């Protein structure tokens, strides 16, 4: 089936090819919809650091991720280079008050390809092998005047000698509800290096706020499957290549009283290496991830395959059919865009194709019920009265 045929099917209401796509937000922290501060201080109320442990109210975010069109079930990449003080689960940036030119993402990532039905998607992230300089980026930019250039990630020297990992995330659809995932990690540096890869599946927390009554579940299946159930969305199985282990936790805010199986559990299990951490033995949760410890020689590459599908009976989900579907979707993407760039030189054609990819990757879910935001949620403290004045 060609991309044009998929579009015809979708807009003819024969198949919902847009049910899944790049709708997972790139930043939910530091936004007005997550702001419940007394003074309406959205930039500082919900920080990048807080996002590791505090459940979001109005949406989710992730790195190179996807979700269904209601952002109920989400999938994204998490990484750890053995040096950072947190998993790399989402993009980092300066808030409006921290940057000498205002709000600014301080990461290296690239939208490489995407089709209108998101039947094929490609995203590249460059992850430093040394500790990510969160504080240095804040401090150096705070010292600069608006008339001066910004202090960028490349200015830190972290990418000198190519000491970074290329993390390529690709998605291909076998059907509207059968999504193939290919993650390719390459060591670009001059020495062997280790990176932890956690392809993460989770449900947006709507149960805590009584938006949906029933709490969904993700449970362990066999050694290479996770099963996700949601009353409205239905059942999905995540198939994955053999991993070092599988972690499960709850997508709920961690508190001092009960923090072991909460949103930040994977940070504790992986970074501190706690052999008996309960996320290693939990059988159900609302957030789950197989863990791959990739030790890569200079220039070496590792590929990890996964598949998120409503078909829970696939006998060989990551084998020859997986390879064939990816090849077909890449070819169909080329065929779809070829007439649109037929009269262009190759360099210009590549620029146009990547520009379209950027537009399509930016189709992100945005949920903000102002009336409910002002009124607050059942069982939660009432939002400050100042919200009505600032809204």
C-alpha positions in Angstrom: 0.0 0.0 0.0 1.4 3.4 -0.9 1.3 6.5 1.3 -1.3 8.1 -0.9 -3.5 5.0 -0.5 -3.2 5.2 3.3 -4.2 8.9 3.2 -7.2 8.0 1.0 -8.2 5.2 3.5 -7.9 7.5 6.4 -9.9 10.4 5.1 -12.4 8.0 3.6 -12.8 6.7 7.2 -11.8 3.2 6.2 -8.8 3.0 8.5 -7.5 5.4 11.2 -3.9 5.7 10.1 -3.5 8.7 12.3 -4.4 7.0 15.5 -0.7 6.8 16.4 2.0 9.4 15.6 4.6 11.8 17.1 2.0 13.3 19.4 4.1 12.8 22.6 5.0 16.3 23.7 8.7 17.2 23.8 8.2 19.4 26.9 5.4 19.2 29.5 7.5 20.7 32.3 7.7 24.5 32.7 4.3 25.0 31.0 1.3 27.1 32.1 -1.0 24.1 32.1 1.2 22.4 34.7 1.5 25.5 36.8 -0.4 25.6 40.1 1.9 28.1 41.8 0.6 31.0 43.9 2.0 33.6 41.7 1.6 32.1 38.2 5.3 31.2 37.9 5.0 28.6 35.2 8.7 28.7 34.3 9.9 27.6 37.7 7.0 25.8 39.3 7.5 22.5 37.4 11.2 22.2 36.5 13.1 19.7 34.4 14.4 18.2 37.6 10.9 17.8 39.1 9.8 16.0 36.0 11.7 12.9 37.0 9.5 12.3 40.0 6.3 14.3 39.7 3.4 13.0 37.6 2.1 15.4 35.1 -1.6 16.5 35.2 -2.3 17.6 31.6 0.1 15.6 29.3 3.3 13.7 29.0 6.7 14.2 27.4 9.5 12.1 26.2 12.5 11.7 23.9 11.9 10.7 20.3 8.5 9.4 21.4 5.1 8.5 20.0 1.6 8.2 21.5 -1.9 7.5 20.5 -4.0 10.5 19.5 -5.4 11.0 23.0 -1.9 10.6 24.5 -3.2 7.8 26.7 -0.4 5.2 26.0 3.0 6.6 25.4 6.4 5.2 24.2 9.7 7.0 24.2 13.5 6.4 24.6 15.3 6.8 27.9 19.1 6.8 28.2 21.9 6.8 30.7 25.6 7.3 30.0 26.8 6.2 33.4 27.7 9.8 34.3 24.4 11.8 34.5 22.6 12.4 37.7 19.3 11.4 36.1 18.1 9.3 33.1 17.8 11.2 29.9 14.1 10.9 29.4 13.2 14.3 27.9 14.9 17.3 26.3 16.5 19.9 28.5 16.3 23.6 27.9 16.5 27.0 29.5 13.3 28.6 30.7 12.4 32.1 29.6 14.1 33.6 32.7 17.3 31.6 32.4 18.3 32.2 28.8 20.0 35.4 27.7 17.7 35.2 24.7 14.8 33.7 26.5 13.5 30.1 26.3 15.8 27.8 24.5 16.4 24.0 24.1 20.0 23.0 24.7 20.2 19.7 23.0 21.3 18.2 19.7 18.4 16.4 17.9 17.2 16.2 14.4 13.9 15.3 12.7 15.1 13.3 9.7 11.9 11.9 8.1 8.2 11.5 8.5 5.2 10.8 6.3 1.7 12.4 6.5 0.2 9.2 8.1 3.4 8.6 10.2 3.8 5.3 8.5 7.5 5.9 8.6 9.3 8.2 11.1 13.0 8.9 11.8 14.5 10.9 14.7 18.2 11.4 15.6 19.4 12.3 19.1 23.1 13.0 20.0 23.9 12.0 23.6 27.2 13.0 25.2 29.3 10.3 26.9 30.3 12.7 29.7 27.8 14.1 32.2 25.3 16.4 30.7 26.1 20.0 31.8 22.7 21.0 33.0 24.0 23.5 35.6 26.8 24.9 33.4 24.3 25.8 30.7 22.2 27.7 33.2 25.1 29.5 34.8 27.0 30.5 31.6 23.9 31.8 29.9 22.9 33.7 33.0 26.2 35.5 32.9 25.6 36.7 29.3 23.9 39.9 28.2 21.1 39.9 25.6 23.6 41.4 23.1 25.9 38.4 23.5 25.6 35.0 21.7 24.1 32.1 23.7 26.3 29.5 25.4 25.4 26.4 23.5 25.9 22.7 24.2 28.7 22.5 21.7 30.5 25.3 23.6 31.0 23.0 26.6 33.5 20.7 24.7 31.4 17.6 25.4 31.4 16.7 21.8 35.1 17.1 21.2 36.7 14.0 19.6 33.2 12.9 18.8 32.7 11.5 22.3 28.9 11.0 22.0 26.4 8.4 21.0 24.1 8.7 18.0 20.7 7.4 18.9 18.5 6.8 15.9 14.8 6.1 16.6 12.7 4.8 13.6 9.0 3.8 13.5 7.1 2.0 10.8 3.5 1.0 10.8 2.4 -2.5 9.7 -1.2 -1.4 10.4 -2.8 1.6 12.2 -2.3 -0.3 15.5 0.8 -2.3 14.8 3.9 -0.1 15.3 7.5 -1.4 14.6 10.3 0.3 16.4 14.0 0.2 15.5 16.5 1.9 17.8 20.1 2.1 16.5 22.8 3.3 18.9 26.3 4.1 17.6 29.5 5.0 19.5 31.1 7.9 17.6 33.9 8.3 20.0 37.6 7.1 19.9 37.2 4.8 23.0 34.8 2.0 24.1 31.8 3.4 26.0 28.7 2.1 27.7 25.2 3.4 27.4 22.0 2.1 29.0 18.9 2.1 26.7 15.4 2.0 28.2 12.6 1.9 25.6 9.8 3.0 27.9 6.1 2.3 27.7 3.7 4.1 30.0 0.2 5.3 30.6 -0.6 9.0 31.1 -1.9 9.4 34.6 -5.6 10.2 34.4 -6.8 8.0 37.2 -5.3 10.1 40.0 -7.3 13.1 38.8 -10.6 11.1 38.3 -10.6 11.9 34.5 -11.0 8.2 33.9 -12.3 5.9 36.6 -10.5 2.7 35.8 -6.7 2.5 36.2 -4.9 0.9 33.3 -2.2 -1.7 33.7 1.0 -2.9 32.2 2.0 -6.4 33.2 4.8 -8.8 32.5 4.2 -11.4 29.9 7.0 -13.7 28.8 10.7 -12.8 28.9 10.2 -10.6 25.8 6.7 -9.1 26.2 4.7 -6.6 28.2 0.9 -6.4 28.0 -0.9 -3.1 28.4 -4.6 -2.8 29.1 -6.8 0.3 29.0 -10.6 0.2 29.2 -11.0 2.7 26.4 -7.9 2.2 24.3 -7.9 -1.6 24.4 -5.0 -4.1 24.7 -1.5 -3.7 23.3 1.5 -6.0 23.5 5.0 -4.6 23.5 7.4 -7.2 22.0 11.1 -6.6 22.5 14.5 -8.2 21.8 16.2 -10.0 24.7 17.1 -7.5 27.3 19.3 -7.4 30.5 16.2 -7.0 32.6 12.7 -5.5 32.7 11.5 -2.8 35.1 8.0 -1.9 36.1 6.7 1.0 38.3 3.7 3.3 38.7 3.5 6.6 36.8 2.6 8.5 40.0 4.3 11.2 42.0 7.0 10.0 44.4 6.7 11.1 48.0 9.0 10.7 50.9 6.5 8.3 52.5 6.1 6.0 49.5 8.6 6.5 46.7 9.9 3.0 45.8 7.4 2.2 43.0 6.7 5.7 41.6 7.6 7.7 38.5 11.3 8.0 39.3 11.9 4.3 40.2 14.0 3.6 37.1 16.4 6.3 38.1 17.0 4.6 41.4 17.2 1.1 40.0 19.6 2.0 37.1 21.7 4.8 38.5 22.2 3.3 42.0 22.2 -0.2 40.7 20.1 -1.5 43.6 19.8 -5.3 43.0 16.8 -5.6 45.2 14.9 -2.5 43.9 11.2 -3.5 43.8 10.9 -2.3 40.1 13.0 -5.3 39.2 10.4 -7.8 40.6 7.2 -5.9 40.2 4.7 -7.8 38.0 2.3 -4.9 37.2 2.5 -1.1 36.9 1.7 1.8 34.6 5.2 2.4 33.4 7.6 -0.3 32.1 10.9 -0.6 30.3 13.2 -3.4 29.1 16.8 -2.4 29.9 19.7 -2.8 27.5 23.3 -2.3 28.7 25.2 -1.6 25.5 29.0 -1.7 25.7 30.2 -0.4 22.3 33.7 -0.3 20.8 34.7 2.8 18.9 32.6 3.1 15.8 30.4 0.2 16.8 26.6 0.1 16.5 23.9 -1.9 18.2 20.3 -2.3 17.0 17.3 -3.0 19.3 13.9 -4.0 17.8 10.5 -3.6 19.5 7.0 -3.8 18.3 3.8 -2.3 19.9 0.8 -4.0 18.5 -2.9 -4.8 19.3 -2.2 -8.2 17.9 -0.9 -10.2 20.9 -0.5 -13.5 19.1 2.5 -12.7 16.7 4.8 -15.7 16.5 7.8 -13.9 15.1 7.2 -10.2 15.7 10.8 -9.0 15.2 11.9 -11.3 12.4 11.8 -11.3 8.6 8.4 -9.6 8.4 9.7 -6.8 10.6 12.6 -6.3 8.2 10.3 -6.3 5.2 7.8 -3.8 6.6 10.5 -1.4 7.5 12.0 -1.7 4.0 8.6 -1.2 2.4 7.8 1.9 4.5 11.1 3.5 3.7 10.6 2.8 0.0 7.1 4.2 0.1 8.2 7.3 1.8 10.8 7.9 -0.9 8.1 7.3 -3.6 5.7 9.7 -1.9 8.2 12.6 -1.7 9.9 12.0 -5.0 7.3 14.0 -7.2 7.5 16.9 -4.7 11.2 17.3 -5.2 11.6 16.0 -8.7 12.8 19.4 -10.1 15.2 20.1 -7.3 18.9 19.5 -6.9 19.7 16.7 -4.4 20.8 19.2 -1.7 17.6 21.3 -1.9 15.5 18.1 -2.1 17.1 16.9 1.1 16.4 20.2 2.8 12.8 20.2 1.8 12.3 16.6 2.9 13.8 17.3 6.3 11.7 20.5 6.7 8.5 18.5 6.1 9.7 16.0 8.6 10.1 18.8 11.1 6.5 20.0 10.5 5.1 16.5 10.9 7.2 15.6 14.0 5.7 18.8 15.6 2.2 17.4 15.6 2.0 17.1 19.3 -0.9 16.6 21.7 -2.0 19.6 23.7 -4.6 19.2 26.5 -5.6 22.2 28.6 -9.1 22.4 30.1 -9.0 25.9 31.5 -12.3 25.6 33.5 -11.0 22.4 35.2 -7.6 23.9 35.7 -9.1 26.8 37.6 -11.5 24.6 39.6 -9.0 21.9 40.5 -9.4 18.1 40.7 -11.4 16.0 43.2 -9.4 14.9 46.2 -6.6 17.5 45.5 -6.0 20.9 47.2 -7.8 23.7 45.5 -5.6 25.7 43.1 -4.6 29.1 44.4 -7.1 31.9 44.0 -4.5 33.9 42.2 -5.0 31.6 39.2 -8.3 33.2 38.4 -6.7 36.6 38.4 -3.7 35.6 36.2 -5.8 33.5 33.7 
